[in-house]
Amino acid sequence: MHGRCRDLSDPNYGGRGITVCERWSDFETFVADMGPRPSPTHSIDRADVNGPYSPANCQWATPAEQNMNKRNTLVLNFAGRELPLVQWSRIMDVSPALVAERKAAGWDDTKALTEHPGPAPGVKGPPIAHASRRQHADEWAHELGMSRTGLRGRIAAGWPLERALSQPLGFENQPAARVRTGMTPDTPLTFDGRTQAAAGWVEELREPLRMTYAALRGRLELGWSVERALSTVVREHRPRKAKAVRQVPPEFVGPRRPRGRPRKS
């Protein structure tokens, strides 16, 4: 934390004016303010990503929670508050995919969060711009051979708009194709404002996320973003239990029958 903020060549921290409060120069004071680390996956997160490391601006957060608080996260301003889309969708009880669709169509934040979710009969809804074209969601869906609900489902599942509007129907049910990335342990990867070799990320995340080099390379070959690949816990693979063979007591075992058809006398 101190090293990144003192490094003026770091464009994500010291280079853009992120500082650590003087109070946290003492580690014991820092622990008294923040409390113990809740789990190995938690790390320090700033509520205001442009603000300093200080008691009023910091909290413990998981990688998933921090992903919602990055500078590239869609942030909406409503009722005098700025919050990420995911948080607003929970507060307003509205689909994040619908809000994202509205923002892509140029709606303002207030209208995107408060407008009735269903368009009136015969109304197509706002047009969506993609690949130098503007057309309505149902027209994009018809072009892909799918329903508008299916298109929204893709967006809700986290598909980028470009992929959601270009992949033909049926792609969801096909196994993801692996693409050779050419990644080696020395390949530099940038995540959370830091860049280091793939092997370094594996070592750092081995305990909190059960990360392995094979898991990281496999995720990237499946098309995962670096951010997702380095923030998702690796599932623990447990060997399947062998089925127990039922033992039949000898007294219930009858005489063995001869194989083949009986010979005619």
N, C-alpha and C positions, 0 to 999 in steps of 0.2 A: 504494500500500500504506500509506504513512505518512498520506496525506491521509484515506483512508477510516477509518483507526483513530483519528485525532485528531478526527474529526467526530462529536461526541456525538449529533447529530441523525440519524445514519445508523443505522437499526434493525438492520442486518445486521452492522455492524462496531463502530464506536465506541460506538454506543448500547447494545450488549449486552456490552461489556467486552472486545472483541478488541483486543489490543495488539501492538506490534512490540518485539522485544527490544532492549535498549540497544546491544547489540553491532552491530546492523544500522543504527545511525545513520550509520555510515561505509560508503559504497558499495563501496569496495575490499574491505572485510572481508566484505560480503555476497557479492561475487563469489567471494572465496576460499572461503567456506563452501559456496555452491551450485554453483559451476562455471558454465561458459558455458551459455547457453540452447540446448538440443538442436536446436530447429527453430522456425520462426516461429509454429507452432500451440501450442507449449508455454507454460505460464504457471505461476506459483507456486500450489501446492495444499497445504493443511494436512491432515495425516493425521487429526488430531482437529479437527473443524470448530468445536468450542467452545474450542479452545486458541489460543495466541498464534502469531504469526509468529516462528519461531525455528529454528535449525539442526536441532534434534531433532524438530521437528514439521512441517517443510516439505520439499517435493520438487517437481521439475519434472513436469508432467503435461499430457496432451493434453485437449481438451474432453471427449472420450468418457470418459476415465479420471476426470475431475472430476465428470462426471454421476453416477458410481457413488458419489461421496463427498459428496453433498449431504444437508442435514438432512432432506429429505423422502424420501430413499432408504430402502427397507425394510432395516433393520439387524437382524441376529439375533445372539443371545448363546448361544454353545455352547462348552463346554470352557474356560470362563474367558476367551474372546475375543469381541470384538464386531466383526463384519465385514459389509459389504453383501451382500445376497442373491446377487448375481452372483459375488462371490468365493467365498462358501460353496458355491455350486453347482459351481464348478470343483474345489474342494478335496474335496468329498464325492462328486463324480461323480453328481449328482442333477439332474433337470430343474428349472430355476428356475420354470417354469410350475406344476409339481406342488407345489413348496414354497409358491408364492404362493396356490395353490388351498387348500392346507391351512391357511395362516395366515388366509385369508378365512373358513374354517370354524371358526376359533377354536383351532387346535392350538397347543401351546406350541412354542418354538423347537427344543428338543432332539428332540421327537417328529417335528416337521415335516422335520427334516434327516436323521433316522436310520431312520424307519419304512420297511419294505419297500415299494417303489413300487407294486406291483400288489395291489389288494384281492383277497381270496379269492373263489372262485366263489360267486355269490349275494349278495355283500356290495357295497352301493352306494357305500361310502365316506362321508366326512363331508358333511353338508349345507352349502350355500352360501347366505348371506343376500343378497338383492337385492330392491329395490323392495318392502320390507315383507313379503317372502315368504322362506321357507327350504325348499329342496328340494335333492336330490342332483344331482351333475353330469350323470348320465345322464338325469335328468328334465328338466333345463334343456336338454340337447342334443336330447331328443325333442321338446320344445316348439318348438325352432328348426328341426326337421327335419334334424338333422345328428347325426353320431356324437360320442361323448365324446372320441375322439381329435381330431376336428376342432375341438371346443371348446377343448381344451388347446392345440392349434396356434395358435388366436387369441391366447390368453394368452401363449404363448411368443413370438409375433411382436410383443408389446408393446401389445396392445389393452387399454385400460382395462376393468376388470371390468364396468362399466355397459354399455359398447358391446359387449363380447363376449357378453353375455347378452341383448342386445336386437336386434341386427341379424339379419335373416333369412338363411337359407342362400343362397349365390350372390352376396352382396354383395362378397366378396373379389375376384371376377373382373370386377366392373364398374368402369369408369373412375371415379375419384373426381370428384365434382361440385364445381365451383368455387363458392364463396360470396363475394359481394361484401363485403369487410371495411370499405370506406370508409377504408382506411389512406392517409395522406399522408406526405410526408417529415417532417412535424412531429409525427406521432403518437408519443406516449411508449410505450416498450416496456421492461419490466423483465426483466432476465436476470442471473444470477450476482450477485444482491444489488444491482444498479445499475439506475437508470432514466435513459434518455436518448432523444432523438428517433430515429426509424427511420433518418433520414439519418446520424445520428451512429454508429449501429451499423454501417451499411453502410461508412462510411469507416474505422472501426476494424478491421473484419473483411475489408476488400477484399483485403489482401495474404495473410493466413494462410488464409482460406477461399474466396478468389476471389468474395466476396460482391458482389452488385449489388442495386440497389433492385428491379429487376424480379424477380429470383430470390426475394428476401425476401417481396415482396407475393404472388407466385405460390404460395409455400409456405403462407403463412397462408390464402390463399383455398382451398387444398386441404385445410385442416383441420389443418395441422401446429401443434403447440404452439410458443409463442415460444421455449422452451428448445431444442427440436429444430431449429427453423428457424435459430437463431443459433449452433448448435454443429456442424452438418453441413457438410462441405466441398461446395462447388458443383462438380458434374461439369463437366469441360472438354469443350465441344462442338467436335468437330473436323469440318470439312467432309468429306463423302464424296469419295473419290477417283473421278474420272471413269474409266469403263471404257475401256481402251485399244482403239482400233479396229484390228483386224488388217488390215494392208495386204497385198493379194495382188499378187505380181509380175505385170507386164503379160504376160509370156510364158505365164502360166497362165490368162489371161482369154480366153475364147472369143468368137466373134462374137455380137452381141446378136440374140436371137430376136425376130421381129416379134410385136407384141401382137395378140390376137384370133385367131379361127379362120381358117385358110387358105381363100381363096375357091376355089370349085369352078370348074374350067375348062369 
